[in-house]
Amino acid sequence: MLRAGIVGLPNVGKSTMFNAVTKTRKAMAANYPFCTIDPNVGMVTVPDARQEVLAKIFGSKKIVPAIIEFVDIAGLVKGASQGEGLGNQFLTHIREVDAIIQVVRCFEDENVHHVSGTVDPLRDIEVIVTELVLSDLVTAQKRLDKNTKSAKSGDKLALAENELLKKLLPHLNEGKMSNTLELGEDEKKLLKSFCLLTSKPTIFACNVAEGDLAQGDANPFVQKVREYAKTHLDTQAVIISAQIECDLVDLSPEEATDYLKSLGVDESGVGSLIRAVYHLLGLRTYLTAGPEESRAWTIHEGDKGPQAAGVIHSDFERGFIAAEVVAFDDLVKCGSMVKAREAGKWRIEGKEYVVKDGDVIEFRFNV
């Protein structure tokens, strides 16, 4: 299962957000640095309104959502790459996740301590980026040094790696993340083998005050983070209020809905964040439904019919014959499977079919 790591400076709301997305009180949240030492790990359900609709169409007894894993990692401080604070532990834990959620404080509150004394989200982002880059510089230089002897003897892999490293090191020395380096497809595949911290896909969570949640786009801190995310990493910045989200944990679904409406919002910011992280990880969902259950199945973008079938059971992949497919939107418009077939929206797809997000599928197989 793919994992997303929640990172940020101390006291920006990481542990509070982790409690919100996992709907637990598992992570300690306190007004002092390093209240999280060992990483907290939790399973997170991916909100998907399509499943409720399918359950009504098929009369499903239960709904089984897709899940991903979130990891709450200790706060990082300047100098972490040289072991400051909990730097070495922090960097090791980041290396073990597949994507990074960087929580950025976008609210003023004199009662909540900031490790740098003032609120400046761009400065905070640069502190973390710098430490990740410095760590990767050490990793890349060690790899180059190790490869030198092998490259001289004509080792093809060592030669290819060294050519890539000679492009990478100057890029990192400029303070830039490795995932912003322009590379060919073969070079990108090779870069993955380096396990660099700055090669991990990243998304930003802008933690705003309760009163700013409904008009988060007008928050000047949020605007700066979104501009940075777009221009530097071509990624998203999602607005959340970690404290509000944590308060929702203790409410029933109906109470939570009423509370959010009283704040002027229709949906939890965490729901948007979870879906964004799911897609950031390159994950997609196809759906199955029947009287017993409506279920979301997780696949990777680009997976074909047999691979998607294998997520249910390896026998489905080995004995794959065909996939009976209807797009979710088409099924909803038709109102039932029978009408979808009559309208020609239900189709048969073979082994080369690339499964799309939201496909409703039944597999034919023989073992």
Disulfide bonds with the S-S distance in Angstrom:
none
